[in-house]
Amino acid sequence: MSDEQKAISWLEDNYKGLLLGLFLGLSILFGYKSLLSSQNSAQLELSRQFDIAVNNFQKGKTDQIVEYAKINMADNPENIYTALANLYSAKAMYSDNKIDEAYIFLDHIISNTPDSDIVNLAKYRKAKLLIEQNEYSTALNVLTSLDNYQHIELRGDIYLLQNNKNEAINHYNRVLAFEITPNERKNILAKINLVK
């Protein structure tokens, strides 16, 4: 039997398996492309709704961004647009003097958002609210990031408010080890000189 006859014989014996494999491979490929397309469409729709809500927020109409945030906290808790809408909503609640509701939006970001920069921003804003309410210990517990100079600086501010000058200076000096702008450096040095 020649090589050509062996190949033809093998194809005759295995053509059903080859066709089945080809069919399954194409089905998986097109199914995956369909899934990606669906996810992209959903993300595009979230983006469009977010843009509309932010435009209204900038015009002083906060209801739409708050509603958008509430819906997506349940439907899309880890989505970046949900986190950003929560930041806007927390700001709106703060402006309306609804501090407890502002905490809800900030806590959702802290608990659900995979982006560490957004989480650090939410923690910073929550700590600022807690400081306004004289809840210094709770604010210190929120500011856990040791690689975020803004958290370290705010911890220094809290220690200064608690009249713990040594800890305040300690934290301000730690901030100086970061690459910060000349203006930020000037402000930190002014705080250190004020404490001394």
C-alpha positions as MATLAB code, in Angstrom:
seq = 'MSDEQKAISWLEDNYKGLLLGLFLGLSILFGYKSLLSSQNSAQLELSRQFDIAVNNFQKGKTDQIVEYAKINMADNPENIYTALANLYSAKAMYSDNKIDEAYIFLDHIISNTPDSDIVNLAKYRKAKLLIEQNEYSTALNVLTSLDNYQHIELRGDIYLLQNNKNEAINHYNRVLAFEITPNERKNILAKINLVK';
ca = [
       0.000    0.000    0.000;
       1.447    3.345   -1.038;
       1.552    6.458    1.131;
      -1.187    8.015   -0.968;
      -3.488    5.035   -0.450;
      -2.746    5.039    3.307;
      -3.703    8.734    3.504;
      -6.937    8.141    1.574;
      -7.761    5.157    3.751;
      -7.088    7.142    6.919;
      -9.340    9.986    5.684;
     -12.139    7.525    4.870;
     -11.873    6.055    8.364;
     -11.656    9.389   10.233;
     -13.586   11.949    8.161;
     -16.510   12.036   10.614;
     -14.187   12.889   13.521;
     -12.445   15.566   11.444;
     -15.728   17.168   10.456;
     -16.993   17.014   14.021;
     -13.750   18.617   15.305;
     -13.923   21.330   12.647;
     -17.575   22.010   13.495;
     -16.855   22.190   17.248;
     -13.818   24.434   16.717;
     -15.767   26.868   14.544;
     -18.709   26.830   16.989;
     -16.427   27.695   19.906;
     -14.681   30.429   17.900;
     -17.913   32.086   16.782;
     -19.476   31.663   20.232;
     -16.491   33.374   21.840;
     -16.596   36.208   19.288;
     -20.307   36.604   19.979;
     -19.657   36.746   23.727;
     -16.987   39.411   23.278;
     -19.259   41.401   21.006;
     -22.059   41.213   23.576;
     -19.735   42.328   26.388;
     -18.422   45.210   24.278;
     -21.969   46.296   23.459;
     -22.942   46.232   27.133;
     -19.840   48.227   28.098;
     -20.557   50.739   25.326;
     -24.110   51.186   26.598;
     -22.866   51.688   30.181;
     -20.406   54.269   28.881;
     -23.109   56.131   26.951;
     -25.458   56.217   29.947;
     -22.585   57.342   32.198;
     -21.667   60.210   29.858;
     -25.267   61.441   29.804;
     -25.508   61.247   33.599;
     -22.202   63.111   34.069;
     -23.269   65.846   31.647;
     -26.448   66.315   33.676;
     -24.418   66.276   36.912;
     -22.247   69.090   35.548;
     -25.423   71.054   34.857;
     -26.449   70.637   38.508;
     -28.858   67.754   37.955;
     -27.592   64.992   40.250;
     -30.578   62.619   40.219;
     -29.535   60.759   37.072;
     -25.973   59.966   38.223;
     -27.269   58.799   41.611;
     -29.867   56.563   39.958;
     -27.255   55.235   37.517;
     -24.938   54.422   40.422;
     -27.652   52.657   42.423;
     -28.735   50.480   39.488;
     -25.193   49.517   38.573;
     -24.132   48.847   42.153;
     -26.452   45.851   41.903;
     -26.088   44.980   38.210;
     -22.400   45.781   37.546;
     -20.683   46.151   40.930;
     -17.095   45.818   39.648;
     -17.478   47.962   36.530;
     -15.326   51.083   36.300;
     -18.332   53.207   35.335;
     -20.111   52.098   38.498;
     -17.110   53.184   40.580;
     -16.883   56.551   38.838;
     -20.628   57.116   39.177;
     -20.321   56.269   42.885;
     -17.652   58.970   43.280;
     -19.970   61.531   41.672;
     -22.903   60.281   43.756;
     -20.925   60.522   47.000;
     -20.067   64.106   46.083;
     -23.749   64.837   45.393;
     -24.791   63.310   48.726;
     -22.122   65.327   50.541;
     -23.379   68.514   48.876;
     -26.911   67.641   50.003;
     -25.570   66.986   53.531;
     -26.515   63.288   53.282;
     -23.255   61.995   54.717;
     -24.525   58.491   55.523;
     -25.573   58.023   51.894;
     -22.182   59.307   50.725;
     -20.579   56.570   52.842;
     -22.693   53.929   51.070;
     -21.329   54.943   47.668;
     -17.734   55.171   48.902;
     -17.946   51.843   50.756;
     -19.237   50.162   47.613;
     -16.148   51.320   45.721;
     -13.846   50.159   48.497;
     -15.483   46.723   48.620;
     -16.056   46.036   44.924;
     -13.696   47.960   42.673;
     -10.637   46.117   41.359;
      -8.812   49.374   40.449;
      -6.556   50.217   43.414;
      -6.227   53.895   42.433;
     -10.001   54.369   42.545;
     -10.189   52.451   45.823;
      -7.486   54.711   47.317;
      -9.384   57.797   46.161;
     -12.592   56.493   47.754;
     -10.742   55.757   51.009;
      -9.223   59.242   50.974;
     -12.624   60.881   50.484;
     -14.230   58.707   53.148;
     -11.461   59.611   55.599;
     -11.997   63.319   54.855;
     -15.686   62.926   55.687;
     -14.835   61.087   58.900;
     -12.399   63.852   59.879;
     -15.169   66.418   59.421;
     -17.225   64.380   61.866;
     -14.299   64.200   64.327;
     -14.042   60.423   63.903;
     -10.256   60.427   63.794;
      -9.627   56.814   64.821;
     -12.015   55.497   62.191;
     -10.403   57.732   59.580;
      -6.968   56.365   60.497;
      -8.296   52.828   60.041;
      -9.585   53.684   56.563;
      -6.211   55.052   55.415;
      -4.355   51.766   55.171;
      -2.267   52.278   52.032;
       1.403   52.735   52.886;
       2.350   53.328   49.257;
      -0.005   56.277   48.767;
       1.526   59.547   49.887;
      -1.871   61.252   50.106;
      -3.014   58.677   52.658;
       0.194   59.125   54.641;
      -0.142   62.923   54.559;
      -3.764   62.758   55.677;
      -2.758   60.419   58.506;
      -0.241   63.100   59.514;
      -3.014   65.692   59.466;
      -5.152   63.486   61.706;
      -2.307   63.021   64.176;
      -1.828   66.778   64.194;
      -5.542   67.274   64.927;
      -5.127   64.814   67.804;
      -2.166   66.905   69.011;
       0.242   64.009   68.407;
       2.949   66.178   66.868;
       5.664   63.505   66.723;
       3.490   61.144   64.677;
       2.372   64.027   62.458;
       5.989   65.002   61.677;
       6.858   61.317   61.172;
       4.161   60.953   58.536;
       5.000   64.242   56.828;
       8.642   63.151   56.584;
       7.541   59.850   55.044;
       5.656   61.798   52.379;
       8.873   63.606   51.448;
      10.377   60.238   50.419;
       7.855   60.019   47.553;
       8.244   61.651   44.168;
       5.903   64.590   44.651;
       5.606   67.902   42.854;
       7.651   70.882   44.063;
       4.457   72.577   45.245;
       3.414   69.488   47.232;
       6.912   69.306   48.750;
       6.652   72.980   49.718;
       3.284   72.363   51.409;
       4.602   69.371   53.362;
       7.662   71.331   54.530;
       5.354   74.159   55.611;
       3.304   71.671   57.656;
       6.475   70.334   59.304;
       7.664   73.867   60.128;
       4.235   74.741   61.511;
       4.299   71.740   63.837;
       7.834   72.410   65.124;
];
